[in-house]
């Protein structure tokens, strides 16, 4: 059983194929067969070009894409931590008001009022 490897295409080639797909002068199958690629790959490149814009869409390296994905994950984690901090602050403030209102001292051990050690 032989192992198949992915082919890597230059960004200029991808851009040319994507533009041909978007123009619509030829069918997707025609564009794919003329460029010796699968129609699904040609369609994917066309979609990427429309979604992300032409600016460096195919020139991004895997490291750049991975870095961007990690930054997005870190940003989500940061937002979650901020929400947790906010929730804890609200709870602490509520408990502090409750203690102040009813004269409860959280540092005092219950049942040991007035007793000396």
Secondary structure as GFF3:
##gff-version 3
##sequence-region A 1 117
A	DSSP	alpha_helix	11	23	.	.	.	ID=ss1
A	DSSP	alpha_helix	28	34	.	.	.	ID=ss2
A	DSSP	alpha_helix	39	52	.	.	.	ID=ss3
A	DSSP	alpha_helix	62	102	.	.	.	ID=ss4
###
